[in-house]
Amino acid sequence: MDDNFLERKLQERMDMKSLRQLRPDGGGSDFYSNDYLGIVRNGLIENELQGTRWAHGSTGSRLLAGNSRLAEETEREIAAFHDAGAALLFNSGYDANCGLMACIAARGDTIFYDRLCHASLRDGIRLSFAHAISFDHNDVDDLKKKWQNRKGNCFVVTESVFSMDGDRAPLEDILSVCEDCLLIVDEAHATGVTGEKGEGLVQSLGIQSRCFARVHTFGKALGVHGAAILGSVALRDYLINFCRPLIYSTALPPVAVAAIRAAYKIFPEMHRERAFLQKLIACFDLPGFKKSDTPVQCFLEPGNEKVKMLSSRLAAHGLDVRPILYPTVPAGEERLRIALHSFNSEEEVRTLVSLLAGSH
C-alpha cells in the first residue's frame, strides 16, 4: 500500500513548523487547560458521584436503546437552569455545533457567521445547503451591510466568548441590527464562568428569549464530557428527527450523563472561584496587549517557530503555556493562548506577566 501522499502532506507541515503532535502534561503551572474552575483538578465530580454506580455503555443511539429516564431528567434540569423551552444532550460540542448547523438551514436560507467562529460551526455550515456569508469579527457594521443580502430563513451564528481571543460577542448589538434573525450562540467558553451562577453570557444579558438556539458544552469549565442544545420544544423535536450526529451516534452512557448532572449541582455554587478568577484577570495586566475580561487571554507572537520558542522559555520557568500555530489561527496571528484558572495563584500570574513583558 502506497501512503506517500500522506508523508508529503506531513512534510509540508514540518516545513511550515506547524506539525501537530500530542503532548503530555508538562508538569508546570497550568495555563493551558480549559478547567477554569478547577472542577477536574480538584476531583469535584468524583466526590459528588462517590458511592454511586452507573453503566459505562448506553448500548445504542437515543432513538434505539440509548435513551434513559436519567438523560431526560437531566435535559429538563439543564433547560430549567438556562431558562429554555427544552434541551437535548449531545456527545460533544463538536457534534452539537456541526449537527445543528448542518440540519437547521435549508437551500434558499442564509447563514451569517462571525469569521472567527469555531471549526465545528464552520464544518456544519459547509454541510448545510444554505448560502453562507461571513462577517468581520465582532463587527456589527459589517454584519449590517451584509444583512441586506439575506434570503429565506436568516441565521446569525457567533460565539459568546471566543476561544482564542477571549473577547465577547456584541450580542445585543447584533439583535438590534438583525431584529428578525434566528440567533445561534455557542456558549462553550462562557458556561460555568460568565454570569452570577455561570449560566452564560446570553442569560446574563437577559436575552435568552430572543435566541433561536444556544449550545452549552461541558468539557471546559464543567469538567465533564458532552454538550446540550437549548431552544424550543419544536427545535428539540426537529433535531431528534433530522440531526444526523444525534440519530446515528451511540448515546452518552449513563455514567457520563450522571457526571453532567453532578456538574450542574456543583458549578452554580462556585461563586468564590468565579470571583477569584476575576481577581486573576485583573492581575493579567500587560501594557500594549489587548486584554480580555474572561479567563482566556492571548499573547500574539507571529511565526510558528517564534511562538514555540517562547512557550519553551516559559516552560523552563515552570509555566505551561501552549502555543497556537498557523493554520489553527491565520498566518501572522500565532499566539500563546493563556487560560487562567481559579487554582492559579496571583504570584504565578505576576511571574507570567513579567516574563512575557521581558520577551519584547
Secondary structure, DSSP 8 states (H G I E B T S, - for coil): ---HHHHHHHHHHHHTT---------SSEE-SSS-TT-TTTTTHHHHHTTT----S---S-TTTT---HHHHHHHHHHHHHTT-SEEEEES-HHHHHHHHHHHH--TT-EEEEETT--HHHHHHHHHSSSEEEEE-TT-HHHHHHHHTT--SSEEEEEESB-TTT--B--HHHHHHHSTT-EEEEE-TTTTTTSSTTS--HHHHHT-GGGEEEEEEESSSTT-SS-EEEEE-HHHHHHHHHH-HHHHTS----HHHHHHHHHHHHHGGG-HHHHHHHHHHHHH---TTS---SSSEEEEE--SHHHHHHHHHHHHHTTEE-EEE-TTTS-TT--EEEEE--TTS-HHHHHHHHHHHHHT-
